[in-house]
Structures are given as C-alpha cells and as structure tokens.
Amino acid sequence: MSDMPVLSQTTKDLLAKVRMIVPPLLAKFHKGASSPSTKIKLFSPYQSFPPLLSILTMSLGDQGRVAVIGGSANYTGAPYFSAIASARLGADLSHVICTSPAASVIKTYSPNLMVHPLLRETPDAESPASLAKPIIALIPHLHVLVIGPGLGRDQLVQDTVADVISAAQSAGLPLVLDGDALFLLQNRPRLIHGYKECVLTPNVVEFGRLAKAVGVEIDDEGEKGCRALAKALGGVLIVRKGREDWLSDGERAIVDDVEGGRKRSGGQGDTLTGCIGTMLAWRRLYLQKGWNVEGDLDRAETLILAAWGGSVLTRECSRLAFKRFGRSMQASDLTEQVGVAFETLLGEKEE
C-alpha cells in the first residue's frame, strides 16, 4: 500500500463538496483580538474552508454534540468506538447513553466521553416511556443521535429506544441507526418510514433482512438495490456497507469505492457511525450558515455528502491501520487513525 490513497476524479470532486460543510477551527487568540468585531484570518489551502471567523462567534459544543445510544452488559466496545471516533473527528462533545453495567466499564476507556447510565434491561419494573424520558430530555442539547452500537436486543431496551426515536423525529434531530437498532427496524419498519433526517448503515446481511421486512425483493446489492430499499422506507438514507459502500435516499445514489484495509474486524462499523455522526453535526452548522459558508447545498445533498464523507474517512482509517498492523489490525487501531485520515482526505494545514 502507498502512503497516499489513490482517488478517482469523481472522489476528489465529492471531497471538495464535503469540505464545504466542515467548519473552520477557531484561530489562536492574539493581542489584536479583543472584541467581538475583530476578525481573524484562517489560512487553508482549500478555498472551500471559510477564510474569516470571529473568535467569539462559536462556543463549546457548536462544532458538534453527538450522543451514542448503545452499550449493554455484554457489549461495551461498540458504543465506545462510535463515540470516540466522533470525538476524534472533531465533535466538541461526545456522549454515550447505556446501561449501568456498561457505563462502569466504558468510563474506564476514556475520560473524554460523557457516559450516562440511563438504559435499563428486563426485568426492570419501569415502563419504556418512563425510561425514555431522561433520554428525551437530552435531545434539545444534541445535534445528532447515533443508535445501535452494542445496544443489545433486550425487549425493554428496544421499546425504550423506539420511544426515543419517535421523540427525535418530532424534534427533527438527525439519526444514525446501526447494529441492534436495525434489528428494531426489522420488526417495526414504519418507525422511521419517510424520515429524511435518518441514516441507516446496514451490512449485507442486515440489508437483506430490512428488505425482507418491507416486502422488497432485491437481487442487486449495488446501486439498484440500495435505491429500492431507500424508496421502500420512504426516502431514508441507506449506507450499504460492503466491498463498496453504496449510498442512496431513493432519488440519488453515490458510491464510496475508496481503498480500505484488507481485513475486517469487529467494531469498524462503529467507527463509521461515529464519523457520520460528527459530519451530520457539522452539516447542521453549515445549513444554519454558522460561518461564511461557500455554496448553497440543500438538506438532501448535504445529508448524503455527510454520510459519504464518514464512509470515506472510515475506509481511509482502515487502510492506514492495515498498512501498519496487517493481520493483527483491530478496531481500536482505526480510532488512532481518524485524525490522520481527516488530514489526508480533507486537510487542515494552517500556516
């Protein structure tokens, strides 16, 4: 493998668009920046990065508040990998909402994550609606919800999460659903039908099960099949993971065929959900014109670009980790490459 990824012209063009939704960093404070009107120039080799930013226009959390709902007694790694990928990519605040046994373990992995032991498993006597309330109360303080990594299939947890998903839709909060959240959708596909702020990230097996759940026969796992399932679910965005990652909302479709590592290990999909989560948080800021944004990309286009950006970054993490560790590569090795992958593909070289 070479030091740099081989990128097609189509991929380079898409990356240029993805750069548009990446917010600039705050410039370093200096003596001339003493009032809100003072503007500080940011130097970047990419025109799509805004040239000016008031150092007092952003506060903690503006560049991403992402929460991952997942983590149970048996699964503590998955929500960690998702949340830490979100943080490593650049989200200001990264939360994990999990069960109490999982919280005690996840807290030992990293002090950089905020861990909330709010989920309960059977035979807890509380109702799903009651358990969902403190989680729903966090929604106004979040930009994105990632649901599913390490969630488990306990019925009480699944019912609680269903209530949270409904509340998130009412609030217009973007969702990324993976793992056992997709198991929930196999049983209740109407839960997210038509919600166009939702991203599903199924692997080949999960993709087939979702198709069966909505009564769609799909004999193509590429663009055609991805479009068909997205349409059947009312226009949600599908990221079908595989040798190539196909993305479609039923109307448009793009592919991520960037080179990845030559090994798959458990937890790589969790890195993907975290990266997509942060990209969606940045998308929110772009749509709100939180800086002197370039272009006029709409909600639908920015949604698929954000998800594609997360996919490309994850593949680059995998390529870099495999180059270093080969067959011994683990999901934790991808975590260490998130920042490097961002610099390689999107760049942020300040002078």
Phi, psi and omega per residue, in radians:
M1 nan 2.419 3.117
S2 -1.387 2.913 3.133
D3 -1.188 -0.532 -3.113
M4 -1.967 2.521 3.118
P5 -1.238 2.622 3.055
V6 -1.561 2.095 -3.056
L7 -2.083 2.341 3.052
S8 -1.286 2.881 3.114
Q9 -1.125 -0.621 3.099
T10 -1.074 -0.755 3.122
T11 -1.112 -0.737 3.119
K12 -1.082 -0.695 3.127
D13 -1.143 -0.708 3.113
L14 -1.176 -0.694 3.105
L15 -1.069 -0.631 3.102
A16 -1.079 -0.638 3.094
K17 -1.257 -0.702 3.116
V18 -1.046 -0.669 3.126
R19 -0.998 -0.529 -3.111
M20 -1.081 -0.525 -3.075
I21 -1.689 0.096 3.080
V22 -1.577 2.055 -3.111
P23 -1.223 2.688 3.109
P24 -1.327 2.790 3.046
L25 -1.439 2.737 3.015
L26 -1.163 2.383 3.077
A27 -1.299 2.749 3.121
K28 -1.167 2.435 -3.136
F29 -1.168 2.392 3.057
H30 -2.462 3.071 -2.974
K31 -1.043 -0.495 -3.092
G32 -1.430 -0.072 -3.064
A33 -1.840 1.307 -3.059
S34 -1.979 -0.033 -3.131
S35 -2.447 2.773 -3.118
P36 -1.037 -0.388 -3.097
S37 -1.438 -0.232 -3.111
T38 -1.217 2.274 3.115
K39 -1.904 2.451 -3.138
I40 -2.065 2.297 -3.118
K41 -1.364 2.332 3.013
L42 -1.779 2.283 -3.141
F43 -1.690 2.210 3.133
S44 -2.575 2.506 3.111
P45 -1.307 -0.104 -3.071
Y46 -1.940 2.153 -3.117
Q47 -1.098 -0.425 -3.085
S48 -1.244 -0.280 3.054
F49 -1.435 2.275 -3.088
P50 -1.028 2.422 -3.081
P51 -1.389 -0.446 -3.043
L52 -2.168 2.536 3.092
L53 -2.709 2.191 3.041
S54 -1.275 2.268 -3.070
I55 -1.191 -0.229 -3.141
L56 -1.813 0.170 -3.096
T57 -1.536 -0.298 -3.123
M58 -2.090 2.605 3.100
S59 -2.254 3.013 -3.109
L60 -0.974 2.210 3.121
G61 1.816 -0.339 -3.087
D62 -1.119 -0.506 -3.103
Q63 -1.642 0.346 2.987
G64 2.368 2.068 2.984
R65 -2.137 1.780 -3.010
V66 -2.029 2.359 3.082
A67 -2.107 2.401 3.071
V68 -1.898 2.123 3.056
I69 -1.730 1.952 -3.110
G70 2.969 2.957 -3.125
G71 1.888 2.111 -3.121
S72 -2.461 -3.108 -3.095
A73 -0.988 -0.621 -3.085
N74 -1.574 -0.335 -3.016
Y75 -2.309 1.812 3.106
T76 -2.009 -0.351 -3.099
G77 -1.257 -0.742 -3.026
A78 -1.017 -0.899 3.137
P79 -1.123 -0.566 3.089
Y80 -1.113 -0.856 -3.122
F81 -1.040 -0.675 3.122
S82 -1.166 -0.872 -3.074
A83 -1.183 -0.670 -3.113
I84 -1.275 -0.536 3.050
A85 -1.140 -0.720 3.092
S86 -1.042 -0.768 3.138
A87 -1.187 -0.759 -3.113
R88 -1.154 -0.514 3.103
L89 -1.281 -0.468 3.060
G90 2.408 0.100 3.068
A91 -1.119 2.418 -3.139
D92 -1.160 -0.746 -3.058
L93 -2.308 2.289 -3.099
S94 -2.263 2.133 -3.059
H95 -1.956 2.682 2.941
V96 -2.214 2.221 3.085
I97 -1.953 2.049 -2.961
C98 -2.593 -3.047 3.063
T99 -1.385 2.860 -3.130
S100 -1.058 -0.812 3.110
P101 -1.047 -0.667 3.136
A102 -1.210 -0.640 -3.092
A103 -1.055 -0.741 -3.112
S104 -1.050 -0.611 -3.127
V105 -1.387 -0.835 -3.065
I106 -1.064 -0.603 3.124
K107 -1.077 -0.462 3.133
T108 -1.392 -0.266 -3.114
Y109 -1.285 -0.705 -3.072
S110 -2.788 2.379 3.044
P111 -1.417 -0.045 -3.073
N112 -1.460 -0.182 -3.105
L113 -1.823 2.540 3.017
M114 -1.685 2.091 -3.000
V115 -1.968 2.199 -3.073
H116 -2.061 1.958 -3.133
P117 -1.450 1.261 -3.017
L118 -1.842 -0.265 3.123
L119 -1.457 2.592 3.082
R120 -2.287 2.522 3.135
E121 -1.878 2.783 3.035
T122 -0.973 2.389 0.258
P123 -1.795 0.645 3.090
D124 -0.925 2.446 -3.025
A125 -1.438 -0.255 -3.116
E126 -1.229 2.667 3.122
S127 -1.416 2.735 3.075
P128 -0.987 -0.695 -3.123
A129 -1.098 -0.695 3.133
S130 -1.184 -0.736 -3.130
L131 -1.211 -0.518 -3.116
A132 -1.283 -0.428 -3.022
K133 -0.975 -0.901 -3.128
P134 -1.148 -0.445 3.076
I135 -1.295 -0.772 3.117
I136 -1.078 -0.566 3.126
A137 -1.114 -0.366 3.115
L138 -1.430 -0.320 -3.023
I139 -0.949 -0.763 3.136
P140 -1.086 -0.291 -3.104
H141 -1.725 0.094 -3.078
L142 -2.043 2.764 3.045
H143 -1.820 -0.496 -3.080
V144 -2.622 2.538 2.996
L145 -2.042 2.172 2.987
V146 -1.796 2.172 -3.059
I147 -2.205 2.273 3.006
G148 2.289 -0.600 -3.087
P149 -1.056 2.023 3.122
G150 1.193 0.320 -3.035
L151 -1.149 -0.681 -3.052
G152 1.463 2.984 -3.057
R153 -2.020 0.335 3.051
D154 -0.997 2.358 -3.013
Q155 -1.105 -0.700 3.136
L156 -1.117 -0.728 3.103
V157 -1.120 -0.786 -3.140
Q158 -1.068 -0.739 3.133
D159 -1.181 -0.660 3.107
T160 -1.105 -0.799 -3.126
V161 -1.123 -0.622 3.105
A162 -1.048 -0.710 3.098
D163 -1.148 -0.676 3.132
V164 -1.154 -0.723 3.122
I165 -1.061 -0.751 3.126
S166 -1.090 -0.747 3.136
A167 -1.164 -0.668 3.128
A168 -1.105 -0.695 3.101
Q169 -1.111 -0.725 3.126
S170 -1.069 -0.542 -3.139
A171 -1.538 -0.098 -3.111
G172 1.270 0.426 -3.091
L173 -1.441 2.259 3.085
P174 -1.078 2.486 -3.115
L175 -2.166 2.515 2.964
V176 -2.166 2.061 -3.064
L177 -2.011 2.279 -3.092
D178 -2.558 2.996 2.998
G179 0.969 -2.207 -3.064
D180 -1.287 -0.195 2.967
A181 -1.230 -0.529 3.058
L182 -1.251 -0.554 3.023
F183 -1.083 -0.714 3.065
L184 -1.026 -0.754 -3.118
L185 -1.215 -0.502 3.076
Q186 -1.060 -0.576 3.138
N187 -1.582 -0.423 -3.114
R188 -2.391 1.141 -3.074
P189 -1.113 -0.362 3.126
R190 -1.271 -0.230 -3.063
L191 -1.017 -0.640 -3.121
I192 -2.080 0.176 -3.082
H193 -1.009 2.202 3.075
G194 1.414 0.004 -3.137
Y195 -1.511 1.856 -2.976
K196 -1.574 0.324 2.957
E197 -1.988 0.474 -3.049
C198 -2.102 2.343 3.104
V199 -2.079 2.199 3.062
L200 -1.878 2.426 -3.086
T201 -2.165 1.130 -3.108
P202 -1.363 2.575 2.917
N203 -1.446 -3.049 -3.050
V204 -1.060 -0.751 -3.123
V205 -1.177 -0.809 3.131
E206 -1.112 -0.631 3.098
F207 -1.039 -0.812 3.134
G208 -1.112 -0.679 -3.141
R209 -1.193 -0.676 3.087
L210 -1.129 -0.733 3.116
A211 -1.050 -0.756 3.121
K212 -1.119 -0.656 -3.120
A213 -1.118 -0.555 -3.140
V214 -1.737 0.133 3.052
G215 1.267 0.547 -3.138
V216 -1.921 2.204 3.060
E217 -1.554 2.053 -3.093
I218 -2.139 2.030 3.115
D219 -1.849 0.183 -3.133
D220 -2.263 2.189 -3.121
E221 -1.705 0.147 3.122
G222 -1.741 -2.443 -3.065
E223 -1.038 -0.825 -3.070
K224 -1.053 -0.822 -3.137
G225 -1.157 -0.700 3.136
C226 -1.100 -0.760 3.087
R227 -1.067 -0.752 -3.072
A228 -1.103 -0.772 -3.130
L229 -1.198 -0.705 3.118
A230 -1.066 -0.734 3.098
K231 -1.115 -0.749 -3.128
A232 -1.094 -0.477 3.129
L233 -1.656 0.202 3.020
G234 1.440 0.369 3.050
G235 1.723 0.224 3.001
V236 -1.177 2.779 -3.118
L237 -1.576 2.195 3.111
I238 -1.796 2.298 2.964
V239 -2.010 1.712 -3.092
R240 -1.551 1.908 -3.090
K241 -1.336 2.499 3.123
G242 3.094 -2.737 3.084
R243 -0.973 -0.696 2.928
E244 -2.114 2.544 3.057
D245 -1.660 2.011 3.094
W246 -1.701 2.392 3.125
L247 -2.163 2.364 3.082
S248 -2.745 2.551 3.001
D249 -1.883 0.220 -3.122
G250 1.674 -0.421 3.135
E251 -1.844 -0.782 -3.134
R252 -2.117 2.798 3.130
A253 -2.601 2.447 3.037
I254 -2.415 2.811 -3.101
V255 -2.141 2.512 2.968
D256 -1.883 1.810 3.133
D257 -1.991 0.406 3.095
V258 -1.140 2.509 -3.130
E259 -1.067 2.349 3.041
G260 -2.034 -2.907 3.074
G261 -1.298 2.892 -3.087
R262 -1.704 0.302 3.083
K263 -2.448 2.486 3.036
R264 -1.901 2.290 3.053
S265 -2.270 2.668 -3.123
G266 -0.984 2.377 3.107
G267 1.839 -0.201 3.136
Q268 -1.162 -0.621 3.102
G269 -1.146 -0.444 3.105
D270 -1.254 -0.643 3.026
T271 -1.037 -0.704 3.112
L272 -1.035 -0.828 -3.093
T273 -1.107 -0.665 3.115
G274 -1.154 -0.723 3.113
C275 -1.130 -0.754 3.099
I276 -1.100 -0.683 3.134
G277 -1.001 -0.829 3.129
T278 -1.169 -0.710 3.103
M279 -1.045 -0.675 3.118
L280 -1.199 -0.595 3.076
A281 -1.144 -0.728 3.082
W282 -1.139 -0.648 3.094
R283 -1.010 -0.721 3.128
R284 -1.006 -0.794 -3.124
L285 -1.136 -0.661 3.096
Y286 -1.080 -0.836 -3.105
L287 -1.125 -0.495 3.096
Q288 -1.498 0.041 -3.108
K289 0.927 0.922 -3.110
G290 -1.246 -0.155 3.012
W291 -2.574 -3.024 3.123
N292 -1.335 1.334 -2.991
V293 -1.199 2.650 3.079
E294 -1.743 2.487 3.098
G295 1.356 -3.135 -3.123
D296 -2.445 1.044 -3.131
L297 -1.267 2.410 -3.094
D298 -1.564 3.140 -3.039
R299 -1.085 -0.789 -3.084
A300 -1.148 -0.751 -3.124
E301 -1.182 -0.724 -3.131
T302 -1.194 -0.517 3.113
L303 -1.117 -0.858 -3.110
I304 -1.237 -0.567 3.081
L305 -1.166 -0.713 3.130
A306 -1.105 -0.774 -3.138
A307 -1.166 -0.732 3.107
W308 -1.108 -0.715 3.106
G309 -1.047 -0.740 3.085
G310 -1.092 -0.659 3.126
S311 -1.150 -0.815 -3.116
V312 -1.115 -0.729 3.130
L313 -1.101 -0.701 3.138
T314 -1.142 -0.719 3.105
R315 -1.107 -0.678 3.110
E316 -1.186 -0.664 3.044
C317 -1.014 -0.763 -3.131
S318 -1.127 -0.740 3.139
R319 -1.081 -0.800 -3.111
L320 -1.166 -0.726 -3.127
A321 -1.173 -0.707 3.136
F322 -1.177 -0.639 3.116
K323 -1.048 -0.602 -3.101
R324 -1.489 -0.709 -2.969
F325 -1.934 -0.264 -3.141
G326 1.030 -2.365 -3.072
R327 -1.079 -0.398 -3.104
S328 -1.465 0.015 -3.109
M329 -0.978 2.371 3.079
Q330 -2.186 2.934 -3.119
A331 -1.034 -0.609 3.137
S332 -1.097 -0.433 3.116
D333 -1.238 -0.509 3.069
L334 -1.166 -0.660 -3.126
T335 -0.948 -0.723 -3.094
E336 -1.223 -0.235 -3.072
Q337 -1.791 -0.033 -3.044
V338 -1.050 -0.851 3.139
G339 -1.124 -0.670 3.118
V340 -1.128 -0.752 3.137
A341 -1.076 -0.696 3.107
F342 -1.084 -0.823 -3.140
E343 -1.076 -0.680 -3.086
T344 -1.193 -0.775 -3.003
L345 -1.622 -0.586 -3.046
L346 -2.032 -0.485 3.004
G347 1.265 2.508 3.082
E348 -2.806 1.101 -3.035
K349 -1.706 1.662 3.139
E350 -1.468 2.451 3.138
E351 -1.572 nan nan
